Amino acid sequence: MASRSSRVELRARSDDLTVARRVLETEAAGVAALSRALDGRLVAAVDLLWAVTGRVIVTGMGKSGHVGRKIASTLGSTGTPAQYVHPAEASHGDLGNIARGDAVLALSNSGETPELSDIVAHAKLAKIPLIAITGLAGSSLDRAADVSLIIPDSAEACPMNLAPTTSTTVMMALGDAIAVALLERRGFTPEKFHMLHPGGQLGRRFIKVADIMHTGAEVPLIGLDTAMSEALLVMTAKRFGCVGVTDAAGKLVGIVTDGDLRRHMGEDLLSQKASAVMTRKPLCVAPTILAAQALGFMNERAITTLFIVENGAPIGIVHIHDVLRDGRA
C-alpha cells in the first residue's frame, strides 16, 4: 500500500500535468486567435520591412524586450539585417544606431510603455518607418505607428491573468510570421541559410559532399582493361571497399565492389578484366548535393560509398563514415 506522502506526491505530479496542459492550450488558443485576426496590415508591415535598405531596429521593454531580441535574431538569421536596441539605452545615446533607411519594430502589450517614447519620437522626426506590435488599439504606440499590428485580447496562462505568458508567445509567433514572410519573398535558399549558420548542427546539415569528399590520388580508379589482380591491389590500398572503372574518355562506367568479387569468385577471377566483373552504371552524385542527401542515397541502396562526378568524370569519393563523422548529417 502506498504511503500517504507518496499519494500526495502522485497527486501533485498529476496537478502539474494539468497546469502544464492548461498553459499550453491557453497559449495555443492565443496564437490561433492571432492567425484569424491577421489582415492587410500584416502585408503592409512586410511591405515596409521589405523596402528597408538599412536594418530593422527591434525594441521593447521588459518581457517585450526579451521577445524583441529573439525576433531580431530570427530576422537576421533568415536574411533580414536586424538589431535589437534597448529603449532605455536609446535615450542615452543609442538613438544614434537608428538612421534613415532603417525601420523600427516596437513591441508593447499595453502600447503605453514610457521608455519607448524617445525611440518613437526619433522615428517620427527622422521619417523612419515605425511598425507597432501591441495589444491595445488606440494606445499611444498604435496611434504613432505607420502600421500597427494589434494582438487579439487573449487570457494570459497565469491564473491571475497577470504574468506575460500568452501575450509574449503571440508576439513571438507574429515575429516568426513576419520573418518567414520576408524569407520567402527573398527566395532564401538552404545555401544562404548555411552561410549564416556555419557552426553547430544547423550548419553541418548544409554541408555539401564536395566539402567532405576524398579527391586526387585518394580516389580508387582503374581502366576497363585492368586485370582484376591489379584491381584488388587498388581496392586494398585505397580502403574504400570498391574501385571505380573509367573508359578511355575518363568517364565513370562501372564499379567493382566486395559483392562483385564474391559473385565472380573462381580460379580465373584474378585473370579477368575489370569490365567483366564490374557493376555497370553505378550510383553517383554531383558535388553540389548535401551530405545529408548522400546519406539518404546510401541508406536507400544499402551501400557505403558514392562516387562524385562532374560531366560524367569521377572527381571524388565519399564514404558513409565521412558523412556521419561529427554529426554532419
C-alpha positions, -999 to +999 in steps of 0.1 A: +000+000+000+013+034-010+022+057+019+004+090+025+034+110+014+037+091-019+000+095-026+003+133-021+034+133-044+014+115-071-015+140-068+010+169-070+025+155-102-009+150-117-018+186-108+015+198-125+005+180-157-030+196-156-015+230-152+011+225-179-016+213-204-038+243-194-010+267-201-002+252-235-038+251-245-043+287-234-013+299-254-022+278-284-057+295-284-040+329-283-019+320-314-050+307-332-069+339-324-039+359-339-040+338-371-077+345-375-072+383-369-044+388-395-054+411-423-039+436-448-020+453-421+004+423-419+010+427-456+016+464-452+041+457-424+060+432-445+060+457-474+076+483-452+103+459-440+109+446-475+117+481-486+142+487-459+177+494-472+193+495-437+183+474-407+151+465-389+155+480-354+135+460-329+128+474-295+107+467-264+109+469-227+107+441-201+093+408-214+085+425-247+122+433-249+132+397-245+108+388-273+122+416-294+157+402-290+146+369-303+127+385-332+158+405-342+179+373-341+154+354-362+152+382-388+190+384-390+195+347-394+169+345-422+183+372-444+168+405-430+195+426-413+182+435-378+194+448-345+178+450-310+180+484-294+171+487-257+147+516-253+164+529-221+198+528-237+184+545-267+176+575-245+213+577-235+230+577-269+219+545-287+194+565-308+225+570-330+221+534-341+188+542-357+191+560-391+173+568-423+170+536-443+161+516-412+127+507-399+116+504-363+096+475-350+083+484-315+067+459-291+045+468-262+015+449-250-001+479-233+010+504-261+018+528-233+054+519-224+070+552-214+106+540-222+096+538-259+087+575-262+122+587-273+126+560-300+091+567-313+098+605-314+131+599-331+115+577-357+088+603-365+113+632-366+137+613-389+109+599-410+118+563-402+090+538-407+075+526-374+057+493-371+040+485-338+031+452-322+007+460-294-023+446-276-042+478-273-059+496-302-060+533-297-029+533-275-001+559-279+020+534-298-008+523-320-016+559-330+021+568-336+028+538-358+028+538-396+015+502-394+001+488-362-004+450-357-029+445-329-026+413-309-061+399-300-071+401-264-064+366-250-062+354-215-027+350-200-019+315-189-012+328-154-042+320-132-042+357-121-041+368-157-011+390-149+022+374-158+030+379-195+026+344-210+001+342-238+008+377-249+046+372-252+040+338-270+017+355-295+042+384-301+070+359-307+048+339-331+039+371-350+076+379-353+083+345-367+054+350-392+070+383-404+105+368-406+093+338-427+072+360-450+103+381-457+124+350-461+101+336-487+099+369-506+137+369-508+138+333-521+161+325-492+178+292-501+194+264-479+228+276-493+222+311-480+210+297-447+242+277-444+263+309-450+246+325-419+248+293-398+282+278-405+285+263-370+266+238-349+241+212-361+223+237-384+255+244-403+265+208-406+232+199-421+240+220-451+275+207-458+278+195-494+296+163-505+322+185-521+332+197-487+340+162-473+348+140-504+382+124-509+399+136-541+430+132-562+452+102-555+428+090-528+401+081-553+403+044-563+401+042-601+412+017-628+405+013-665+382-011-683+410-034-693+427-035-660+433-070-647+414-080-615+448-088-599+457-051-601+422-040-593+424-059-560+456-041-551+440-007-557+410-017-536+432-028-508+454+003-509+426+028-510+405+011-483+370+021-496+360-015-504+355-007-540+372+007-571+357+028-599+361+018-635+366+045-662+365+043-700+391+058-724+374+093-721+378+092-683+340+087-677+329+065-648+312+035-664+313+009-636+323-001-601+339-032-586+328-039-550+333-067-525+300-080-536+311-082-572+342-102-561+320-127-543+297-131-573+326-138-596+347-159-573+366-186-591+400-197-602+401-173-631+390-142-612+424-126-610+430-130-647+397-114-657+394-078-668+376-053-647+350-048-674+339-084-669+334-082-632+322-046-626+286-034-620+277-010-647+261+024-643+269+028-606+251+053-584+270+086-584+261+122-575+271+157-582+294+176-558+267+202-550+243+178-533+240+180-495+259+154-474+225+146-458+211+137-492+241+115-499+235+096-467+199+091-478+210+076-511+234+053-494+209+041-468+183+036-496+207+015-517+224-002-487+258+009-499+287+026-481+304+047-508+294+071-535+315+084-564+312+122-571+312+131-608+312+162-630+302+157-666+305+120-661+341+121-648+348+110-612+363+138-591+359+123-557+345+096-535+327+098-502+322+070-476+293+068-452+317+074-423+327+107-438+290+118-438+284+106-403+316+120-388+309+148-362+272+145-368+273+162-402+241+145-413 
